[in-house]
Amino acid sequence: MHLLKRYSTQKFIIREYTGGLPKHQLKSAIAYINDNLEQNLSLAEIAAIAQISPHYFASLFKQSMGIAPHQYK
């Protein structure tokens, strides 16, 4: 981040996303993804960690992170 701010010719805009998953659900989901990177995780598995439906989880995850769950890592 420091290098981008200091040496980039274009201004780097950091977006802050509002809404989305509550922090504890987002942390749990990300921790689960990171702990199971070697597996082929399904959206349903990750949504179960957050205790919500897969479609709703995908929507809230994108609101929280700015990317879809399948694009994370």
Secondary structure, 3 states (H helix, E strand, C coil): CHHHHHHCCCCCCCCCCCCCCCHHHHHHHHHHHHHCCCCCCCHHHHHHHHCCCHHHHHHHHHHHHCCCHHHCC
